[in-house]
Amino acid sequence: MEIKYPKGETVWVSYQKSDGTPIFILTSKPARDFYFLYEVLEDGSLKKLGKARSPTELEEKFDVKSRMSS
């Protein structure tokens, strides 16, 4: 699967299931004043879930760690 990354944003973290399938990516603009969490859909497109000033805030809000293990 080829992921269609957002233009003008840098990918900092790719969250994957235990089998290596990507399920989320964390990005930011070059200024890094906000971070964006996207869900990776089966066709490689992205669904924006949220925006926050810190990556940890997004991980907690969208329960990323537990969704990675399921």
Secondary structure, 3 states (H helix, E strand, C coil): CCCCCCCCCEEEEEEECCCCCEEEEEEECCCCCCEEEEEECCCCCEEEEEEECCHHHHHHHCCHHHHHHC
